[in-house]
């Protein structure tokens, strides 16, 4: 899943210009072909975001259930908070500056920093995901503070079909309320606000809706003992359903793509979990080692991909080759740094 997330990040620079965030490097070579990469990017985002936040909700609820609030807060801040602050103040400004240069603007790094201090270019970049993980974690802690029994597990049970349908409908209604009602009601002001939100947080508002819902679903799954002996484990039916919804998403007109994305997110999440459940007990030492490196590798991939893409801009290479080269450089560099440096830091060390 982390590799899919890194692959998704590698496509950002080659999207149609309005879709490229201001904090990302833009490759003008993508003009005219960006829609193909945009479709692939959207498919990956529709899978990566719900799965990551579902798993985060599941394991956050499982961990917090047996720990005190103070010790859990200390652990989460060390794991998420310090890396996020380091990235926000030291990594993201340089990446945003490269993004500005890639668009043809000429500004020195010191001038950029002066504008950053005055609030002209504030952004969390792709590390905004860590900010939302922290936010949802703190909200979960608040729930436990108010009701200490809220995270206590119930008897193992499979979700009712009506519950799953209600979840899909709720997700669709919230997306509709944002993309059709709110944006239509306030028009240009709403569009400008949505763009500003994306620039500052690194997340679309629709992604926040998806992330929040799947974080809550992960907490629900933990409370009802999914994936435990006797508990619910998604079957391979969801893999087939995910493939059908993927084809539906590709064929759906752009105006309805958000709703097809709702179906793809749901079936894709359960389908990927079903695939992992079928092979999860067959992981060897190599797979476990790579799993331990997943978080620091993702963390490093953001600056590495953007830097590699920026230095590849002058080369007249095919876009797939540029993506492949940036991925290869990122994975090799990330593996070496993770293995010999980051794995020894407390915020990335596996306990």
N, C-alpha and C positions, 0 to 999 in steps of 0.2 A: 504493500500500500504506500509506503514511503517512496518507493521508486516511481509509482504512478504520480505522486505529488511532485517529485523532482522533474519528471517528464512534463507535467503540466506547467511548471515554472519555466521550463526551457522554451516553451512555445510563446510566452508572453510578448517577446520582442518582435514577433512576426505576425501579430494580429493586425486587422485593419486599424488605422491610426486612432479613431475615436475610442477603440477598445483597449489601447495600450495605456496602462496607468502612467501618470506623470513621473512616478518614481522608478520606472523601468526604462532600460535602453531600448531605443526604437531603430529597427533596421529598415531603411527605405526600400531595400530590395524586395520587400514583401508586398509592395504596391501591386495590386491586381490579382494576387494569389492569396491574400491574407484571409479570405473567407473560408478556404479549406482548412487552414490551421485554426481558425476561430471555431469551426464546428468541432474539430478534434479536441480543442481546448475546453469547450463547454461540456462535452461528453465526459472528459476526465474530471472537471470540476464538480459535475453532478454526482460523481461517484466518490471522489476523494473527501470532500467536505462532510457529507453525512456519515461516512464510515469512520473517519477520524474522530468526530465529535460523539458518535454513538459509543465507540470504544472508550473515549475519555470519560463519558458519563457513567459507563458501566464500572470501570475500575476506580473512578473517583468515589462513587457510592459504596463500592465494596471496601475500599480502604478507609474512608471516613467513618464507616459504620463501626469499626473496631478501634478507632483512635480518638484521642482527645482533640478538641479544636485547636489548641495551641501547638501541639506537636505536628498536626496535619498542616496548619498554616505555615509553620517553619519549613516543612518539607516541600510544600508546593511553591513557596516563594523562592526557595533555593533552586528548585528544579525549573521553574518558569519565570519567576520575577526578575532575578538577576540577569539571566540571559537576555530577557526582553529589554531591560534597561540598557544593558551594554550595547545591544544592537541598535536601539532607538537613538542613542547619543553618539555612537562611534562608527557604526557600519552603515546605517541607512542614509545619513547625510552624504557620504561619499557616493553611494549608489544613485541617489537622486540627482547629484551633480553630474554624474556620467549620463543619466537620462536626459538632462537638459542639453548637454553638449551634443548628444547623438541626434537631437532635433535641429541642429544648426545654430543654436544660440551660443554666443561667445561670452563667457563670464568666468572670471578666475574663481578658484576655490575659496579664497578669502572673502571675495565679494558675496559669493553664495552663502557663506557662513554668516556674514553680517545680516543678510536678508532673512536667514533662518532664525537668527536671534530675535528679529523684529516680527516674526510670524508670517513672513511672506511664503515660505515653502515648508510648512510643517507636515510631516507624513510619518507614519509607522511602517510604511512599505509592506512587504510580504510578512513581516514579523507581527503584523496586526493580529494574526491568528493566535499568537501567544497571549496577547492582551485579552482576547475574548475567552480563551481557555481559563485565564485567571479570573475574569469577571464571573463566568459561570460557576467556577469552583467556589468563589466567595459567596455567591448566592446559595449554593448548596450548603455551605457551612452555616449560613443564616437560617436556612430551613431546619437544620439539625438543632441550632440554638433555640429556635422557637418551639420545635417539637422533637424531642430526643428520640421518639419512637418512629420518626418518619422514614428512617432508612433500615429499620429492622426487617429482616427477610420474612416472606410469607411462604406457604407451602408451594412446592414446585408445581407450575401449571403452564399449559400452553395458552397463548393469547387467543381470545375469541376472534372469529372472522369479522364480527361487527366492530371490535376494537381496532383491528388493523385497517378496516375500511374507514372508520371515523378518523383515524390518524391521517390517512391520505387526503380525505376531504378537508380536514382542518388545515393541512399544509397548503392545499390548493386554494382555499378561501383566503388565507393570509397573503399568499402571493398575489391573488386577484385584488385584494384590498389595497395592496401597495402599488402594483404595476398598473392597475386600471382605475381604481377609484381615487387614490391619493394623488398620483401623478396627473390624472385627468382633471382633478378639481383645482389643483394649483399650477398646473401647466409648467411654464418656464421656470417659475420659482422652485417648484418641486424638482424639476430636472437638475437645476443648478445645485440644489441642496443635496440631491443624490450623488452628483459628481463630486461635490466637496467632501461628502462622507466617504466615498471610495478613495479619494486622494489622501485624506488624513488617516483613515483607519486601515487602508489596504484591503477592505472588504466591501463588497456590494451589500446594500441593505437586504436584498433577497437572500444573500448567503447567510446573513446574521439570523434571519428567520429560520432557514434550514438548519443551521448549526445549533440554535437554541432548541428546536423541536427534537433533533436527534440526540442531543445531550440528555434531554428529559427522557426520551425513549430508552437510552442506555441505562439511566437510573431505574426506570421501571423494570427493565430486563433483569437488572441485578436484584431488585427486590423480589421478583418472582422466580428467581433461581434459574434463569436461562443458562444453558451451556453447562449445567451441573448434572451429575448422575440422576436420572429421572426427570430432569427439567427439559425445557423446550430447546431443540436444536433445529434450525431451518433445514429443510430437505432440498434435494437437488432440483425440485420443481422450481425453486426460486432462481436457479441458474438459467433455466429455459425461459422463465418469465422475464428475466433481465435482458436476455438476448432479443426477445420480442420487443420489449420497451425501447431498447437501443435502436432497433430498426425503425420503430415508430418515431423516435426522437429525430432521427436523421431525415425522415420523410415529412415531418410536420412543418408547415409554413412557420416562418419566424414569429408571426404574431401570436401563435399558440405554443411556441417552443417552451415557455416557462412551465406550462401545465404538463407537457410531455416530460419535462425535466423532473417534475414531482414524481411521476410514475417510475422514471429511470432511477431516481435517487432511492426510492423505497425498495424496488425489486433488486437493484444493484447492491444495496447494502446487505440485504438478506442473502442474495446470491453469492456474494464474495465471502460472507461468513460461512455459508454452507460449503463452499469450496475449501475454506481453511479447516472447517470441522472434519471434512473427509480426509485431509492430508495432515492435519495439525499434529497428530501423534507420531508422525513419521519423520519429524525434523531431526537432522543430524547435528553434530557439533558446529559445522560450518554455518548452517542456517541459523542456529542460535546465536553464534558470534555476530553475524550480520544483523540479526534482530536487535542485539544490544547496541549496535552502532547506528541504528535507524535515526534516532533523535538528533545526535550530533552531526550525522551526515546531512540530514535535512537542513539543519541550522547553517552549516557551512556552504551548502549548495546554493543558497540565495546570493551571497556576494560572488561566489566563484562563477556561477552561470552568467551573471550580469557583466562581470569583468571580462570573461572569455568572449561573450557576445560583442562587447564594445571593441575589443582588440581585433575581432574578426571582421568588423564592419568594412574596412578598406578592401578586403579580399573579394574577388569576383567568383565566389563559389556558389554552387547550388544550395538553396536554403536547407534541404534535408541534410546535406553534408555539414553545413554550419552547426545545425542542431546536434548532429552526431558528434562532431568534434568538441563542442562545448560540454556535452554530456560526458564524453570520455575523459576530458580533462578534469571535470568536476568530480567524477567518481574516483579517479585515481588519486587526485589531490586530497579529496575528502577522506578516503580510506586511510591514507598515510597519516594525515593530521589527527584523525580520530583514534587510530591505533596507538600512536606514539605520543599524543599530547592531550587531546580533549577527554579521552577515557579516564584520565587521572584526575580531572577536575570533579569536585563534589556534585556540581549541577548536572553533569553528564554521566557520572559513574553509575553503573548498574549495581543495585544493592542486593 
